[in-house]
Amino acid sequence: MQRPDVCVLIPTFNNAETLSTVIGGVLAHTPRVIVVNDGSTDRTGEILARFPMVSVVAYARNRGKGFALRQGFIKALSLGYRYAITIDSDGQHYPEDLDTFERALATHEGALIVGARNMENADQPGGSSFGNRFSNFWFHLETGIRCPDTQSGYRLYPIERLRKVRWWTRKYEFEVEVLVRAAWRKVPVVSVPVRVYYPPPEERVTHFRPFKDFTRISVLNTALVLIMITTFKWIR
């Protein structure tokens, strides 16, 4: 990665088994790395101490992925970055695909770029496939834009364009909110293909709580649809 205005942001919560590998893989492509330690209670702090070249944001209590991303955006802006590529710390994303985002940015300056996974992957959990179709439907309804993988956490955010937005959410639903509200602000939403690795079921670590988090996402989507109907937000 060559652009000095692009950093990589890694939010993490209790992913000590994969965090070191993810950070090392990202550092092979860029030195501009920020990790947000979202109140981890495992060996995350010890692992981060091995990477003094990485900028770290840390706080004691787990606040949720959305909150971690928001804190990472604030840190990235304070360091002078205009874009942040978010990559999950569970090892499902390939750091080699970071270059895909930078190439896409060259032709889609100012866009929010989503890394679209191959949703036909035989190893993909069934719940994830259903949740993605559910999320894609609501995103299209709320914005008029088709996006094949609205649940992907592998994204490039134009944080400079979004710096004045007052976000509403703090958990997983933030990744829905930011897509919709960015689109409403006329930020182009572009998808690029990325690879994904799903470890065997016995090795998978997820902090997504299906009932609670789907409920929060559903409440958010209901609110967004009402806003869209009453303000004609997505009509261009």
N, C-alpha and C positions, 0 to 999 in steps of 0.2 A: 504494500500500500504506500502510495507516494504523496497523497494530498496531506498537507500539514494541518488542514482545518477539519480533519476527520479523526475521531477517536473510536475506540471500542469500549463498550460499557458492559460489564459482567455483574449482574445482580446475583447474589448467592445467599442461600439459607440452608445450612446443614448438608452441604454436598462435599464434605471433606474427601470422600473417596475418589472424586473425579475432578475437583477444583484445580489441583496442581497440573494435571494433564491439559486441561482447558486453557489455563493461563499460559503454560509453556507453548502450546500450539498457536495461540494468538500472538505471543511475543515473537514467534518466528516470522510473522508477517508485518508487525508494526510495534514500535516502542510506546505508542500512545494508548495506554490501557488504564482504565479506571475500574476498580472493583468496589461494589457496595456490599458490605457485610451486614445483612438484614437481621441482626440479633442472633447470629448462630451460636449454638451451645456445644458444638463439637470441636474439632481441631482446626477450624477455619482460621482463627487468629494466628495460630502457630504456622500454618501453611503460608499465609500472606506475609509473614515476617521473612520468609525465604525469598521474597520478590521485592526488594527495596526500590526497584525501578518503577514499580506500579503505584499509581495514586489510589489511595484507599479512603473510602467513606465508611464509617462504622458507628453503630449505636447499639445500646444494650438490649432493647426489647424488639422482638420481631413485629414488624409493622405491615408486612404484605408486599407482594411484588410491585404493585403499582407505586407504592410509597418509595420503594427502593429505586425504581426507575426515575421517579421525579427528583429524588435527591441526587442521583447520578447526573441528570440533565443540568441541575444547578451547578454541580461541581464542574462539569464539562464546559459550561458557559463561562464560569469564572476563570478557566484555564485558556479561554480564547477559542474554543472549538465551535464550529458552526453546525457540525453533523455528529451524530453518535450512532454507531452500529451496535445494537444490543444482541448479545449471544448468551444463551442459557449456560449455566455451570454444571449441568448434569451429563454433559458429554454427548448429547444427541446431535449437536450441530458440528459441522466440519469447518475448522478455521480456514481451510483452503478456499472456502467459498466467500471469504471476505473480499477477495479481488473481484468477485462477480458484482458485489454492491458498488465498488468504486468505479468499475467500468460502466455500470448502469447510470451512476450519478453523472458521468461525463455527458450523457445524452439526455438526462432528465434532471437538470439542475433545479434544486429547491423542492424536489419530490420527496414523498414518504415512500420508501421502497420496501416491499414485503417479500421475504424469502419464502416462496411457495414450495412446500414439500410434495413429494410424490404420494398422493393420498391413496394410491392403489398398492402401496407397500404391504406385502403379506404379513409383516411383523407388527403392523400398526395396531394398537389396542382398539377394540371395537367402540368403546365409549368415546375415544378421541375422534374417530371418524364421524360418529353421529354429532358430537358437539361442534365439529367444524362445519358440517352441512347446516346445522341450526344457526350458527353464527354468520355464515355466508349469506343465508337467506335474509336475516335481519339487516345486515350491512347493506345489501342491495336495496331493500325496501327503504331504508333511512337515507340513502345517499344517491341512489340511481347508478351506482358503480358496481361492477362485478369484480370480485376479488376471490381467487380460488382457495386461499388459505388465510382467513382472517384470524385464526388462532395461532399462527406462527409467531414465536418469540424472537425469531431471527429477522431483524429489521434495521433499516437505516432511517433515522429520524432527522428531519431538518430542524434541529432544536432552536436555531436562531429565529426561524419564522414562527415558532410556537412559544417563544419565551414569555409572552404577555398573557397567555391563556391561564385562567384560574381553574385548575382541574378539580373535579368533584370526587373522584374515587381513589381508593388506596390499595385494593386487592387485585385479583386477576382481571376483574372487569375493566380495569384501567386500560388494558390493551384494546378493548372494544371502544371505550370512550375516545381514546386518542385518535383512532382511525376515523371515526365518524365526525368528530369535531374538527379534525384537520381537513377532511373533505369539505365540510361546510364552509371552511375558510378559504376554499378554492386551492388548497394544496393538492397537487396531483398525487394520486395513489397508484403506484406502479408495482407489478409483481415480477419477480425473477425466479427461475428454478434453482433450488438448493437441494442438497442431499440431506438425509437424516438417518441416524442410527438408532434403532430400538433394541436395547439389550434384552436378554431373556427375561421373562416375567419375574423370576426369582431375584433378579439383580436390579430391577427398576425401582427408582426412588422418585416419588412424586409427592408434592405438598398440596396438590389440587384436591379439594374436598367436593366430590360430585354434587351432593345435595345442596350444601351451603353456597358453593361458588356458582352453580347453575342458577340458583335462586337469585343471587345478587346480580348475575348477568341478565337474567330475565327482567328483574325490576328496572335495571338500567335501560334495557332495550325498550321497555314500556314507556319510560320517561322520554327517551329519545324520539320515539315515534310520535308521542303527543306534541313534543316541541316541533318536530318536522311538520305535522299537520297544521298546527296553529300559526307557524311562522313561515311556511313554505321554504324551509332552509335549503333544500338541495336543488330547487329549481334554478337552472342556470340561464 
